[in-house]
Amino acid sequence: MKTSEPSALLPMKRAQEAIDALRTQGQHPLSLLANAMAHLAWALEDINWVGIYLRQGDELFLGPFFGRPACTPLQRGQGVCWAALSAKQTLNVPDVQAFPGHIACDAASRSELVIPFIHKGESVGVLDVDSPRLNRFTAAEAALLEDIAALLAPAAAQCQKNL
């Protein structure tokens, strides 16, 4: 059963406000991304992983995250992360086992939400959230996470340049 709106979004909105405050204070890009993942990990219920992958050529490299150790690098064309990055659009996968080419870094993950970081028209990386529950993510949560990803995109782009 999905959590009800809008009260379920309140922790995420608070996380968004905290992330925006860190961003406007001029926090170092890597520190901003790391703290953003911590805020999201505490705000999102029923997740087992939240993190960032940054693009370098034909690979996605692991950035700040919260959860079990992750697969890295991810090769072009593989998994939900590359699909979202290539399409430059959010992918909400209610059942990862039904997604062709899904990369199972954690066998407990059952659903996944991936939002690309778009900076100056370029896909520089992704925000990736996994859950052990099928059909975990709502459209409202996806929209709010898209707003958060837009806040973080410039920091992701800066970190990407330093890979």
N, C-alpha and C positions, 0 to 999 in steps of 0.2 A: 504494500500500500504506500503510495507516495504521500509525502507530507503536504499539509494544506498550505495554500497561499493566502494572504501574503505574510503571515507570521513566520512561516518557515524561512522566508527570505531575509528576515531581520538580521540574523548573524552575518549573512553574506554582505548585506548593506553596510553593516558596521565594519566589516573587513575592508570593503571598498573605500570607506571613509578613511580608515587607518592607512591603507596603501596610498591613497591620494595625498594624505598629509606627509607621509615619508617622501613621496615624489616631489612635492612642492618645497620640502625642506632641503632638497638637493642631495639626498642620500646617494652615495656611490651606486652606479647601475647594478653591479653584482650584489651588493648588500640589499638594494631595493628588491631585486628578484628573490633573494633568499628569504627576506622578511615577508614578502608577499606570499610565498609558499607556506610559511608558518601560519600566517593569518588565515589563509584559505583552509589549511588542514584543520584548524580549530573551528572554523565556521561551517564547514560542510559535514553533514551527517552521513553515516554509512558509506564512507569512502575508505579505500585501502591504499591509495596512492594519489598524489598530486605533484606535478612537477613541470619542468620546462625542458624542451629540446631545442637546440639552436642549430641552424643550418650552416654547413660548410661544404660547398660544392654539392656532391651527390650523397652526402651523409648528414644525419642528424646526430648531434652530440649532446649527451646528458648535461643539463645545467642544474641549478638548485632544485631540490625535491624533498618531499616528505613521504616516507614509506619504505618498503623493502628495497634492497638493491635492484637496480633497473638494467635493462638491456641497453647497450651502447657499443658502437654507433649503430644507428638504424640506416640501412641501405635504401637508396632511392626506390620508390615504387612498392615498398613493403609496409604493410600495416596501416592502421587507422591514422597514425600521425602523418605519414607521407600523403595519404589520400586527402586529408584536410588541408595540408600545406599546398599541395599541387592545385587543388580546386579553389584555394583562397576562401574557404567557407567552413563554418562550423559543422562538425559531424557528431551527431548523437546516435550512438550505436546501442540499442537496447539489449542486444545479445551478441557479445563478441564472438561466440563460437559460430555464429551464422555469418560473420564477416569474412569474406575470402581474403586470405593472407594475413589474418590477425596474428600479431606477435604476442605470445603468451609469456610475458616476463614474470608474472605472478599467476599461477594456476587458479588462485581464488577469485581473480577478476572476472566478472560476468557482464558488466556494461561499461561503456567508456564514452567520455565527452572530450572532444579535441577542438580547440579554437586556435586558428592560426594568428600569429603576430604579423600584422601587415604594417610596414613602415615605409612611407614614401612610395607606395604601390608595390613594394617587394615583400615576398614572404620570407621572413628572417628566422622563424621558428614557430613553436607551438606551445600552448598551455594544454596539458594532458591530465585528465582526472579519471581515475578508475574506481569502480565500486564492486563489492562482492554480491550486490543485488542486481537481478535482472531488471531492466527498464527503470533504472534508478533516477535518471535526470529529467527534470521538467523543462518545458520551453521557457518558462520564466527564469529558471536558474541559468539556462544556457544564455539568455539575453543579458543577464546581469554579469555573467562571466565574460561575455563578449565585451562589455563595457570595461571590465577590469583589464582584460587583455589589451584593449586600446590604450589604457593608461600606462601599461607596462611595455608596449611595443618600442618606444624610443630607447628604453634601457636594454631591452633584448637586442636591439640593433647595435647598440654600443658594445655589448658583450660579444656579440657575433663577430664584430670586426677584430676582436682580440683572440679569436680561436687560432 
